[in-house]
Amino acid sequence: MAEKSSEQIRSEFDDVVNMSAKELEDWLGTDESQSVGQSSGDDDESTGHFMGRRIVEIQKKDEGELDDDDLAAMKKVHGYVARHTKQKPSKEDIETSKWRYSLMNWGHDPLK
């Protein structure tokens, strides 16, 4: 399988991240944001919450400033959102669902 170009990675990232850096920063400060996700180890921060902060960092960079770590994170975000959006719950209120909150931690609001 061929490696994706940085342009393709950026395009796929931009396709799934539909929250601005400001919207995401504001969201990450809420109790709802911190109420979902799995902790990755020693601290209490979930993987998704950490990635949300990472997305904000990436969004604030110019394209020429993106390094290999940024591109790897962008690929991870695209993969997560692509998989998770297919798991839409059928019987709960989407607006206040853990499913939506988790996606929003990854920069994607499915109600947009």
C-alpha positions as CSV (number, residue, x, y, z in Angstrom):
1,M,0.0,0.0,0.0
2,A,1.4,3.3,-1.0
3,E,2.2,6.0,1.5
4,K,-0.2,8.9,1.5
5,S,1.2,12.3,0.6
6,S,1.2,15.1,3.2
7,E,-1.4,16.9,1.0
8,Q,-3.7,13.8,1.0
9,I,-3.3,13.5,4.8
10,R,-4.1,17.2,5.3
11,S,-7.1,16.9,3.0
12,E,-8.5,13.9,4.8
13,F,-7.9,15.6,8.2
14,D,-9.7,18.7,7.0
15,D,-12.6,16.6,5.7
16,V,-13.3,15.1,9.1
17,V,-12.3,17.9,11.5
18,N,-15.3,20.3,11.3
19,M,-14.7,22.3,14.5
20,S,-12.5,25.4,14.6
21,A,-9.6,25.6,17.0
22,K,-11.7,28.0,19.1
23,E,-14.8,25.7,19.1
24,L,-12.7,22.7,20.0
25,E,-10.8,24.5,22.8
26,D,-14.1,25.7,24.3
27,W,-15.6,22.2,24.0
28,L,-12.5,20.6,25.7
29,G,-13.1,22.8,28.7
30,T,-16.6,21.4,29.4
31,D,-17.6,18.6,31.8
32,E,-19.2,16.8,28.9
33,S,-16.0,16.6,27.0
34,Q,-14.1,15.2,30.0
35,S,-16.9,12.7,30.8
36,V,-16.2,10.4,27.8
37,G,-13.3,8.3,26.6
38,Q,-10.7,5.9,27.9
39,S,-7.8,7.0,29.9
40,S,-4.5,5.9,28.4
41,G,-2.6,5.4,31.6
42,D,-1.2,7.4,34.5
43,D,-3.2,10.6,34.2
44,D,-7.0,10.9,34.1
45,E,-7.1,12.5,30.6
46,S,-8.8,10.3,28.0
47,T,-7.1,9.6,24.7
48,G,-9.7,11.6,22.8
49,H,-9.3,14.6,25.1
50,F,-5.6,14.5,24.6
51,M,-6.1,14.2,20.8
52,G,-8.5,17.2,20.9
53,R,-5.7,19.3,22.4
54,R,-3.3,17.9,19.8
55,I,-5.8,18.9,17.0
56,V,-5.9,22.4,18.2
57,E,-2.1,22.6,18.1
58,I,-2.1,21.3,14.5
59,Q,-4.9,23.7,13.5
60,K,-2.8,26.7,14.7
61,K,0.2,25.7,12.6
62,D,0.9,26.8,9.0
63,E,0.9,23.9,6.6
64,G,4.7,24.3,6.1
65,E,5.2,23.8,9.9
66,L,3.7,20.4,10.0
67,D,6.1,17.6,10.9
68,D,6.0,13.8,10.8
69,D,4.4,13.6,14.3
70,D,1.7,16.1,13.2
71,L,1.0,14.0,10.0
72,A,0.8,10.8,12.1
73,A,-1.7,12.4,14.5
74,M,-3.7,13.7,11.5
75,K,-3.9,10.2,10.0
76,K,-5.0,8.8,13.4
77,V,-7.7,11.5,13.7
78,H,-9.1,10.7,10.2
79,G,-9.1,6.9,10.9
80,Y,-10.8,7.3,14.3
81,V,-13.5,9.7,13.0
82,A,-14.1,7.5,9.9
83,R,-14.6,4.4,12.1
84,H,-16.6,6.0,14.9
85,T,-19.1,7.8,12.6
86,K,-20.2,4.4,11.3
87,Q,-21.1,3.4,14.9
88,K,-24.0,6.0,15.2
89,P,-26.4,4.9,17.9
90,S,-29.9,4.4,16.8
91,K,-31.9,4.7,20.0
92,E,-30.5,7.5,22.0
93,D,-30.6,11.3,21.7
94,I,-27.6,12.1,19.5
95,E,-27.2,15.6,20.7
96,T,-26.3,14.5,24.3
97,S,-24.8,11.1,23.4
98,K,-21.5,9.9,24.5
99,W,-21.0,9.0,20.8
100,R,-21.2,12.6,19.8
101,Y,-19.2,13.8,22.8
102,S,-16.4,11.4,21.9
103,L,-16.4,12.5,18.3
104,M,-16.3,16.1,19.3
105,N,-13.2,15.5,21.4
106,W,-11.6,14.4,18.1
107,G,-12.7,17.6,16.4
108,H,-15.8,16.3,14.6
109,D,-19.3,17.4,15.5
110,P,-21.7,15.0,13.7
111,L,-24.5,17.5,14.0
112,K,-22.8,20.0,11.8
